[in-house]
Amino acid sequence: DYYLWGEHYYEHVIENAPSGSIYFTITVEDNAGLTSGFETVLARESILVIEV
């Protein structure tokens, strides 16, 4: 899925965290291939952060 974040569209990927963890990792990548990521407890929260 793609979301507009600022002036760029990002593709998001939500991955399950390593076993024993209670967070998810979300990674966003813009069309130039630059990526950034952060962790959140709920995958739903990750989506809400960048959803328009």
ZAMARGU-4260 file (C-alpha; in steps of 0.2 Angstrom, whole numbers, plus 5000, padded with zeros to 4 digits):
<rodrens>
0) 5000/5000/5000 | 5005/5018/4997 | 5002/5033/5008 | 5006/5051/5006 | 5017/5057/5019
5) 5022/5075/5017 | 5025/5078/4999 | 5031/5060/4995 | 5022/5043/4993 | 5029/5030/5003
10) 5027/5011/5003 | 5025/5004/5020 | 5030/4987/5026 | 5025/4980/5043 | 5035/4966/5050
15) 5032/4956/5065 | 5045/4959/5078 | 5058/4946/5084 | 5051/4932/5095 | 5048/4939/5113
20) 5046/4957/5107 | 5030/4967/5109 | 5032/4979/5095 | 5031/4980/5076 | 5043/4988/5065
25) 5037/4999/5051 | 5048/5004/5036 | 5044/5017/5024 | 5053/5020/5007 | 5051/5034/4995
30) 5053/5033/4976 | 5071/5038/4978 | 5074/5022/4988 | 5077/5032/5004 | 5071/5022/5019
35) 5067/5025/5037 | 5059/5015/5051 | 5052/5015/5068 | 5044/5003/5081 | 5027/5003/5088
40) 5017/4992/5099 | 5002/4990/5088 | 5003/4988/5069 | 4987/4998/5068 | 4996/5013/5076
45) 5010/5011/5063 | 4997/5013/5049 | 4988/5028/5057 | 5004/5037/5058 | 5006/5039/5039
50) 4988/5036/5033 | 4980/5051/5024
</rodrens>
